[in-house]
């Protein structure tokens, strides 16, 4: 009797889940695949939501990871507008809010993350929105235009990207940040100062160290933001960008090990050998730094999709990658490689005033991370240095007249 092929069920049709489904077919997996998504559209590229989508340069079709017909042609059962209620690891079943039940042999949780919504009075007013989905981006695009006023709560990268796009639409923008500077959690003060100055020169206003006390509302529509010091900022719309939280609830309820994300190994396998977790929702090993970390990036989603696909199909595990991410704002291309864990010094290469520079975070004589603005060689060679853990001469690293290839080689070319 022929043995039946395992059924892979993927919860989450984002970048991680969509990529995994395609990779399984590419790796010649012939068993049934069910891809479950909460949104009404197939998997798509999310980073352009804060940029190209807002500016009317992209739509659901152009941003799709694969054409809709790809899924039927490759026997991938695509369930859209579907919400999972719980997972039963003992019975190997997934239950949905509508009462449906789906059995699995292998389960992959790729539920991503959700925006943190601060408990502020009248936060349920119309015109107060997040930017996590295509529907969110479409709502903001329809609300904001020339002469409109937008308040962004949170001075992180998403907020800055939205600000740059909205300024390109001739709308007014104010960014509110509760910390004393923007990008406090994710970037060096030099980089934060650079971005703030760059945005201010293009008409963005910043309010730092401030507290949002409440939202003003008229007939259910937001009309302004009231700060803790009593000042009011009139606006037509508000975007909340106060951070994100992993969607690990169903994993916790299923008894999987979690710690600010679902804990996985280098195969993306959870504490249950039949369940994997990939993307923003997972907390994974980082051998380069000898630690566990939860990453929020497309490259991480792609890498973990490869890890899970290889493990499920019995292929050799992919080589480990140096983590990286990017942010596009105005004419700025920022590329980040690595994380500055335990860094004890900083090397500045290039000129921030010229908007072409890189910040290298070092631990001893090893590069831990690099933040590069309009400097592709510094990013690429810096990523190489992070990966090979090679010692670097910081004096040569700081000298832009010495090419990055020469710095990596450790000698004059």
Secondary structure, DSSP 8 states (H G I E B T S, - for coil): -------EEEE--SHHHHHHHHHHHHTT--S-EEEE-SSSS--B--GGGGTTTTTTS--HHHHBSS-HHHHHHTTEEEE-S--EEEEETTTTEEEETTS-EEE-SEEEE---EEE-----BTTTSBTEE--SSHHHHHHHHHH--TT-EEEEE--SHHHHHHHHHHHTTT-EEEEEESSSSTTTTTS-HHHHHHHHHHHHTTT-EEEES--EEEEEEETTEEEEEEETTS-EEE-SEEEE-S-EEE--HHHHHTT--BSSSEE--TT-B-SSTTEEE-GGGEEEEETTTTEEE---SHHHHHHHHHHHHHHHHT---------EEEEEETTEEEEEEE--TT--EEEEEEEGGGTEEEEEEEETTEEEEEEEES-HHHHHHHHHHHHHT-B--HHHHT-TTS-HHHHHHTS--
